[in-house]
Amino acid sequence: MRAGSIQQETLIGSLFLAAGVFAGAGLAGHTLLGAGLGVGLILGSLNAFIIKVTLDRGVPMLASGLLRMAMLTLLALIAARLVGTTVWPVIAGIAGAQLVMVGIGVRQGSRA
């Protein structure tokens, strides 16, 4: 069985986590919080794809890191505005997606 790429597994894991968070928050009566976290998880999972593209093109890590942080912050502000919540749940979701990505990377690294 061939393992998926870190990018694909991060996206899939973040989508499942976002669905669970949204459903759980909705049941608890905190729909906006769940929506913000869910959107953040999905946005944060895109970071894995952006990292791969920048590494493949040989962009310096410092420059790409600053641009990625700026882009994700801007997307978080826009998403929070569209969802109707504060920016912090979206940022927390983005951070959660980074933890998902790290966990998948560690798991794949331990298999190698």
Long-range contacts (C-beta under 8 A, 24 or more apart in sequence): 3-108, 3-111, 5-52, 6-48, 6-52, 6-101, 6-104, 6-105, 6-108, 7-48, 7-49, 7-52, 9-104, 10-45, 10-48, 10-97, 10-100, 10-101, 10-104, 11-45, 11-46, 11-48, 11-49, 13-45, 13-100, 13-104, 14-41, 14-42, 14-44, 14-45, 14-96, 14-97, 14-100, 15-41, 15-42, 15-45, 17-41, 17-96, 17-100, 18-42, 18-93, 21-93, 32-83, 32-84, 32-85, 32-89, 33-85, 33-89, 35-83, 35-85, 35-89, 36-79, 36-80, 36-83, 36-85, 36-86, 36-88, 36-89, 36-90, 36-92, 36-93, 37-89, 37-90, 37-92, 37-93, 37-96, 38-93, 39-79, 39-83, 39-90, 39-93, 40-76, 40-79, 40-89, 40-90, 40-91, 40-92, 40-93, 40-94, 40-95, 40-96, 40-97, 41-93, 41-94, 41-96, 41-97, 41-100, 42-93, 42-97, 43-72, 43-75, 43-76, 43-79, 43-90, 43-93, 43-94, 43-97, 44-72, 44-93, 44-94, 44-95, 44-96, 44-97, 44-98, 44-100, 44-101, 45-97, 45-100, 45-101, 47-72, 47-94, 47-97, 47-98, 47-101, 48-101
